[in-house]
């Protein structure tokens, strides 16, 4: 588990006003991670399109040796998924809107469909920039889940590569775990004691995870642990927004079955409904 999990990056590109910003963001990220970068355009290839794209690549101050450009016809979501699978992509970059109306959310935009179903990790960029804006503070979920240790390890790899200053590990504790009547002083005391006990439990669990992270990845990064009581998924998104984090890192959604699991936002779905910042969703290939 010591090697970087991000060796191959793919970004789908369209000839939109954000094209140059998306290209420059992808080039910078691939350089930081020393990854092979794949550009994918789903649609017809033409001499004019190829020249326009090549001109943008030449304008980039970052130059890459490991770079591929793919032109493919097809339906966008399925074509991007297939290319991620065929090229064994580790990280998919996507542009995303911060908020979509309810109809569009439940129907599913391209970005949200791919975030839910991509065979790899996904980075959602809400404000790509031609000029680099350094990522200084990352918020990372530290939920009690089989995926969490892998997510935290990947977060430290990502943070080290981008020279991030601070990582906050957030443990969301469901309010149902503090289900004690608090109508009087005795009840309030029970709630307070229960919360303190849960905080100590979570702190111990997170410390154990951190003990498995190589010191070479932690060195130089200020690591903070934060307990939050609230609705899982919603609370961490709100926290990331309040502290103005540059990046929020989450586990990929766990598989759910049945109508309610598909329709009602849970965990990651809260984040996808209103992105608080750029969001990196980690999908561990070990857990597929």
C-alpha positions in Angstrom: 0.0 0.0 0.0 3.1 2.3 0.0 3.0 3.3 -3.8 1.0 6.2 -5.2 -2.4 5.1 -6.3 -2.5 7.7 -9.2 -0.5 6.5 -12.2 -2.9 7.2 -15.0 -5.3 10.2 -15.3 -8.0 10.7 -17.8 -9.9 13.9 -18.5 -12.8 14.2 -21.0 -12.7 17.4 -23.0 -15.3 19.4 -24.9 -14.8 22.6 -26.9 -16.4 24.8 -24.2 -15.3 28.1 -22.6 -13.6 26.1 -19.8 -11.4 24.0 -22.2 -8.1 25.9 -21.6 -8.6 26.0 -17.9 -9.4 22.2 -17.8 -6.4 21.3 -19.9 -4.0 23.4 -17.8 -5.4 21.9 -14.5 -5.0 18.4 -15.9 -1.5 19.1 -17.1 -0.4 20.5 -13.7 -2.0 17.6 -11.8 -0.4 15.0 -14.0 3.0 16.7 -13.5 2.6 16.8 -9.7 1.6 13.1 -9.6 4.1 12.0 -12.3 1.2 10.3 -14.0 0.4 9.5 -17.6 -2.3 11.9 -18.8 -5.1 10.8 -21.3 -7.2 13.4 -23.0 -10.5 12.1 -24.4 -12.9 13.8 -26.7 -16.2 12.1 -27.3 -17.4 13.2 -30.7 -16.2 13.8 -34.3 -12.6 14.6 -34.9 -11.8 17.4 -37.4 -8.7 19.3 -38.5 -10.0 22.5 -36.9 -10.7 20.7 -33.6 -7.3 19.0 -33.6 -5.5 22.3 -34.3 -7.4 24.2 -31.6 -6.6 21.5 -29.0 -2.9 21.3 -30.0 -2.6 25.1 -29.7 -3.8 24.9 -26.1 -1.4 22.1 -25.3 1.4 24.2 -26.7 0.4 27.2 -24.6 0.6 25.2 -21.4 3.6 26.1 -19.3 3.7 22.5 -18.2 5.0 19.9 -20.7 4.4 16.2 -20.3 6.3 13.3 -21.8 3.5 10.8 -20.9 0.5 12.2 -22.7 -2.1 10.6 -25.0 -5.0 12.1 -26.9 -8.0 9.9 -27.8 -10.9 10.8 -30.2 -13.9 8.5 -29.9 -17.5 8.6 -31.1 -20.3 7.4 -28.8 -22.5 8.2 -25.8 -20.4 10.4 -23.4 -21.0 8.5 -20.1 -20.5 5.0 -21.5 -17.6 6.0 -23.7 -15.7 7.7 -20.9 -16.4 4.6 -18.6 -15.1 2.3 -21.3 -11.9 4.3 -21.9 -11.2 4.4 -18.2 -11.6 0.6 -18.1 -9.6 -0.1 -21.3 -6.7 2.1 -20.2 -6.7 1.1 -16.5 -7.2 4.7 -15.4 -6.7 5.5 -11.7 -8.2 9.0 -11.6 -10.9 10.6 -13.8 -11.1 14.4 -13.9 -14.5 16.0 -14.5 -15.8 19.5 -14.6 -19.0 20.0 -12.5 -21.6 22.5 -11.6 -21.8 23.5 -7.9 -25.5 23.1 -7.8 -28.1 21.6 -10.1 -31.9 21.8 -9.9 -33.7 18.7 -8.5 -34.9 17.4 -11.8 -31.4 17.5 -13.3 -29.9 16.0 -10.1 -32.2 12.9 -10.0 -31.9 12.5 -13.8 -28.2 12.7 -13.4 -25.7 15.0 -15.1 -22.8 13.4 -16.9 -20.5 14.3 -14.0 -22.8 12.8 -11.4 -23.5 9.6 -13.4 -19.7 9.1 -13.8 -19.0 9.9 -10.2 -21.4 7.2 -9.1 -20.4 4.6 -11.7 -16.8 5.2 -12.8 -14.4 2.2 -12.3 -11.8 4.5 -10.7 -11.4 7.6 -8.4 -13.0 10.8 -9.6 -11.9 14.4 -9.1 -14.7 17.0 -9.6 -13.5 20.5 -10.5 -15.9 23.3 -9.9 -13.7 26.2 -10.7 -10.8 25.2 -13.0 -8.3 27.9 -13.6 -5.7 28.7 -16.2 -3.4 30.2 -13.5 -2.7 27.8 -10.6 -4.5 28.3 -7.3 -2.5 26.2 -4.8 -4.5 23.7 -2.7 -3.6 24.5 0.9 -6.3 22.7 3.0 -7.8 19.3 2.4 -10.7 17.9 4.4 -10.8 14.1 4.4 -13.6 11.8 5.6 -12.6 9.5 8.4 -15.9 7.7 8.7 -16.0 4.2 10.2 -16.0 2.2 7.0 -13.9 -0.6 5.4 -12.9 2.0 2.7 -11.7 4.7 5.0 -8.1 3.6 5.6 -7.4 3.3 1.9 -9.0 6.7 1.3 -6.9 8.4 4.0 -3.7 6.8 2.5 -4.6 8.1 -0.9 -5.3 11.5 0.5 -1.8 11.7 1.9 -0.3 10.6 -1.4 -2.3 13.3 -3.1 -1.5 16.0 -0.5 2.2 15.2 -0.5 2.4 15.5 -4.3 0.6 18.8 -4.3 2.6 20.2 -1.3 -0.6 20.7 0.7 -0.1 22.4 4.1 -3.0 21.0 6.2 -5.2 17.9 6.2 -8.2 17.7 8.5 -9.6 14.3 9.1 -13.3 14.5 9.9 -15.1 11.8 11.9 -18.9 12.3 11.4 -20.8 10.8 14.3 -24.5 10.1 13.7 -26.8 11.9 16.1 -28.6 8.7 16.7 -25.6 7.5 18.7 -26.4 10.2 21.3 -30.1 9.3 21.6 -30.5 10.3 25.2 -33.3 12.4 26.7 -31.9 15.8 27.6 -34.9 17.5 29.3 -33.1 18.3 32.5 -29.6 18.7 33.9 -29.2 15.0 34.4 -30.2 14.3 30.8 -27.8 17.0 29.5 -25.0 15.5 31.5 -25.7 12.1 30.0 -25.6 13.6 26.5 -22.3 15.4 27.3 -20.7 12.2 28.7 -21.9 10.2 25.8 -20.5 12.7 23.3 -17.1 12.7 25.0 -17.0 8.9 25.0 -17.7 8.8 21.3 -15.1 11.5 20.6 -12.5 9.5 22.4 -13.5 6.3 20.5 -13.2 8.1 17.2 -9.9 9.8 18.1 -8.4 6.4 19.0 -9.7 4.8 15.7 -8.2 7.7 13.6 -4.9 7.6 15.4 -4.7 3.9 14.6 -5.2 4.6 10.9 -2.6 7.3 11.0 -0.1 5.0 12.6 -0.2 3.0 9.3 0.6 6.0 7.1 4.3 6.2 6.1 6.1 9.1 7.9 7.4 10.2 4.5 3.9 11.1 3.5 2.9 12.9 6.8 6.1 15.0 7.2 5.6 18.7 6.5 1.8 18.4 6.7 -0.2 19.8 9.6 -2.7 17.0 10.5 -5.8 17.9 12.5 -8.7 15.6 13.7 -12.3 17.0 13.9 -15.4 15.3 15.4 -18.8 16.3 13.9 -22.2 15.2 15.2 -24.8 15.2 12.4 -26.1 13.6 9.2 -23.4 11.6 7.5 -22.3 13.2 4.2 -24.2 16.4 4.8 -22.2 17.5 7.8 -18.8 17.1 6.3 -19.8 19.0 3.2 -21.0 21.9 5.4 -17.8 21.8 7.4 -15.6 21.9 4.3 -17.6 24.9 3.1 -17.4 26.7 6.4 -13.6 26.3 6.8 -13.2 27.1 3.1 -11.3 23.9 2.3 -9.7 23.8 -1.2 -10.5 20.1 -1.5 -12.9 17.5 0.1 -11.9 13.9 -0.2 -14.6 11.2 0.3 -15.0 7.4 0.1 -16.8 6.2 -3.0 -20.4 5.4 -2.3 -21.0 1.9 -0.8 -23.3 -0.3 -2.8 -27.0 0.0 -1.8 -29.9 -2.0 -3.1 -33.6 -1.1 -3.3 -35.7 1.9 -4.2 -34.8 4.1 -1.2 -31.1 3.6 -1.7 -31.4 4.8 -5.3 -33.7 7.8 -4.8 -32.8 9.5 -1.5 -29.5 11.3 -1.1 -27.3 9.5 1.4 -23.6 10.0 2.3 -21.9 11.0 -0.9 -25.2 12.0 -2.5 -25.4 14.9 -0.1 -22.1 16.1 -1.4 -23.0 15.7 -5.1 -26.2 17.7 -4.7 -24.3 20.8 -3.7 -20.6 20.7 -4.1 -18.9 22.7 -1.3 -15.5 22.8 -3.1 -13.5 20.6 -5.5 -14.3 17.0 -4.5 -12.0 13.9 -4.8 -13.9 10.6 -4.5 -11.6 7.7 -3.8 -12.4 4.3 -5.2 -10.0 1.7 -4.0 -9.4 -1.0 -6.6 -8.6 -3.4 -3.8 -12.2 -3.2 -2.6 -13.9 -3.8 -6.0 
